[in-house]
Amino acid sequence: MIIDKKDFLNKSAKTLADMLDLFNKLSAVSLTELNVKETALVIVDMVNGFTRDGVLKSPRIEGLIPEINKLSKMCDKFKIPKLAFADCHAKDSPEFDSYPVHCMSGTYESEIVDEIKDTGGYGLIFKNSTNGFIEEGFQKWLAENKHVNTYIITGDCTDICIQQFSVTLKTWFNMQDRKSRVIVPVNAVETYDLALHNGDLMNVMALYNMLINGVELVKGVE
């Protein structure tokens, strides 16, 4: 693949600007608009290892805590069930071929942050991969809650775990010809900055990829 650098950058700048304009025009969704009996909140990887401790901690992700915790409390008022994924690895995890050692099982890093933990009320699912959909705990929950067809997805990282889970969940419903809403509030997802991993760029690209795969992007949840 040969791409002219100057031409690529010029075209990309226009495309990215159009994407930002699209995202800036998003509307919020109200919980009162949803059928709460068919809705669930999913909190992905709001653990200490991505917020406050360890090699992959990020202030961008730590900044999500107040918004997600507020949404968690709102869902409690509407009796909306909640799930929280917690990244958790054994020492021989193949994932460490791609990422530094992080969120080891039984450590502070693999625990949900205190604010969200204190609010509680969620089912906890430990995950040993970037895609929570394939975890046995979620598959069990999915089988036991077939009436749920609307999911609000929050947490991190937008371009890794959020994107993989959201797109897989949406395509799983599509495969069965079942109507669904997989909702991602853009003010409740985030990713990190590290070397070539430009957090702003990765967020924009991941959000657009989710959008074209049927995921519903909203400004926030009220």
C-alpha positions in Angstrom: 0.0 0.0 0.0 1.5 3.3 -1.1 -0.1 6.5 0.1 1.0 10.0 -0.6 1.6 11.6 2.8 0.6 15.1 1.9 -2.6 14.1 0.1 -3.5 11.7 2.9 -3.1 14.4 5.6 -5.1 16.9 3.7 -8.0 14.5 3.1 -7.9 13.2 6.6 -8.0 16.7 8.1 -11.3 17.3 6.3 -12.7 13.9 7.2 -11.8 14.4 10.9 -13.4 17.8 11.0 -16.6 16.4 9.5 -16.6 13.7 12.1 -16.2 16.2 15.0 -19.0 18.3 13.6 -21.2 15.2 13.5 -20.3 14.3 17.1 -20.8 17.8 18.3 -24.4 17.8 17.0 -25.4 14.6 19.0 -28.4 14.8 21.3 -28.7 13.4 24.8 -31.0 10.6 25.6 -33.3 10.5 28.7 -33.8 7.4 30.7 -37.5 8.2 30.6 -37.4 7.6 26.9 -36.3 4.1 27.3 -38.2 1.0 28.4 -36.3 0.5 31.6 -37.5 -3.1 31.9 -35.6 -3.9 28.8 -32.5 -1.7 29.5 -29.2 -2.4 31.2 -26.1 -0.3 32.1 -22.7 -1.7 31.3 -19.6 -0.2 33.0 -16.4 -1.4 31.3 -13.1 -1.5 33.1 -13.4 1.4 35.5 -10.7 -0.2 37.6 -7.8 1.2 39.5 -5.3 -0.1 37.0 -6.7 2.2 34.3 -7.4 5.2 36.5 -5.1 5.5 39.5 -2.3 2.9 39.6 0.0 0.9 37.3 1.6 1.4 34.0 -1.7 1.9 32.1 -3.3 4.4 34.4 -4.7 7.5 32.6 -6.0 10.8 33.9 -8.4 10.9 30.9 -10.0 7.7 32.1 -10.0 8.7 35.8 -12.0 11.8 34.7 -14.9 9.5 33.7 -15.6 8.5 37.3 -18.0 11.3 38.3 -20.2 11.0 35.1 -20.4 7.2 35.2 -21.1 7.2 39.0 -23.9 9.7 38.5 -25.4 7.6 35.7 -25.1 4.5 37.9 -27.1 6.2 40.6 -29.7 7.3 38.1 -30.1 3.8 36.9 -30.7 2.7 40.5 -33.7 5.1 40.7 -35.2 3.5 37.6 -34.3 0.0 38.8 -32.2 -0.6 35.6 -29.8 -3.6 36.1 -26.1 -2.9 36.0 -23.0 -4.9 35.0 -19.4 -3.9 35.6 -16.5 -5.6 33.8 -13.2 -5.6 35.6 -10.0 -6.4 33.7 -8.3 -9.2 35.5 -5.3 -11.3 34.3 -3.2 -14.3 35.3 0.6 -13.9 35.1 0.8 -15.9 31.9 -1.9 -13.9 30.0 -1.1 -13.8 26.3 -2.4 -10.2 26.4 0.9 -9.2 27.9 2.4 -9.8 24.5 0.6 -6.7 23.3 0.3 -4.6 26.5 2.4 -4.1 29.6 1.6 -6.3 32.6 -1.5 -4.8 34.2 -4.6 -5.6 36.3 -3.2 -8.8 37.8 -5.8 -11.0 39.5 -6.2 -10.3 43.2 -4.5 -6.9 43.0 -5.6 -3.3 43.7 -5.4 -2.6 39.9 -8.1 -5.1 39.1 -10.6 -3.6 41.6 -13.4 -1.3 40.5 -12.7 2.3 41.7 -14.0 3.1 45.1 -16.7 5.7 44.0 -18.4 3.2 41.7 -17.9 0.4 44.1 -19.5 2.4 46.9 -22.6 3.1 44.8 -22.7 -0.7 44.0 -25.7 -2.5 42.8 -24.0 -4.1 39.8 -23.1 -7.6 38.8 -19.3 -7.9 38.7 -17.8 -9.8 35.8 -14.0 -10.3 35.7 -12.6 -10.4 32.2 -9.4 -11.9 30.8 -9.7 -10.4 27.3 -10.4 -7.0 25.7 -13.9 -8.2 24.6 -16.2 -8.6 27.5 -18.9 -10.1 25.3 -17.1 -13.5 25.0 -16.6 -13.8 28.8 -18.5 -16.7 30.3 -20.0 -14.5 33.0 -21.6 -12.2 30.4 -22.8 -15.0 28.3 -24.5 -16.5 31.3 -26.1 -13.1 32.1 -27.2 -12.7 28.5 -28.9 -16.1 28.5 -30.7 -15.2 31.7 -31.9 -11.8 30.6 -33.2 -12.3 27.0 -35.7 -9.5 27.6 -33.0 -6.9 27.7 -32.5 -5.3 24.2 -31.2 -1.9 25.2 -27.6 -1.5 26.5 -25.9 1.7 27.7 -22.2 1.2 27.4 -19.7 3.3 29.4 -16.1 3.1 30.5 -12.8 2.5 28.7 -11.1 2.2 26.4 -13.2 3.6 23.6 -11.0 2.1 20.8 -10.4 -1.2 22.4 -12.8 -2.8 25.0 -15.8 -0.4 24.4 -15.6 -0.7 20.6 -15.2 -4.5 20.6 -18.0 -5.1 23.1 -20.4 -2.7 21.6 -20.0 -3.8 18.0 -20.0 -7.5 18.9 -23.2 -7.0 21.0 -24.9 -5.1 18.2 -24.0 -7.7 15.5 -25.1 -10.5 17.8 -28.6 -9.0 17.9 -28.5 -8.4 14.2 -27.5 -12.0 13.5 -30.8 -13.0 15.2 -32.9 -10.4 13.4 -33.7 -8.8 16.8 -34.1 -5.1 17.2 -31.8 -3.6 19.7 -30.3 -0.3 20.9 -26.6 -0.3 21.9 -26.1 3.2 23.2 -22.7 4.8 23.8 -22.8 8.2 25.6 -19.7 10.0 24.3 -19.2 11.8 27.6 -18.9 8.5 29.4 -16.3 6.7 27.4 -12.6 7.5 27.1 -9.2 6.2 26.1 -5.5 7.0 26.9 -2.6 9.0 25.5 0.6 7.0 25.0 3.3 7.5 22.2 1.5 7.0 18.9 -1.8 6.3 20.7 -3.3 9.8 20.4 -6.3 9.6 22.7 -8.3 12.3 20.8 -7.7 10.7 17.4 -8.4 7.1 18.7 -11.7 8.3 20.3 -12.9 9.9 17.1 -12.0 6.9 14.9 -13.5 4.4 17.4 -16.7 6.4 17.7 -17.1 6.6 14.0 -16.4 2.9 13.6 -19.1 2.1 16.1 -21.5 4.4 14.5 -21.2 2.8 11.0 -21.7 -0.6 12.7 -25.1 0.4 14.1 -24.1 1.5 17.6 -26.1 4.6 18.7 -24.0 7.5 19.8 -25.5 10.1 22.1 -24.2 13.2 23.8 -25.0 11.8 27.2 -27.7 10.2 29.3 -30.1 12.4 31.4 
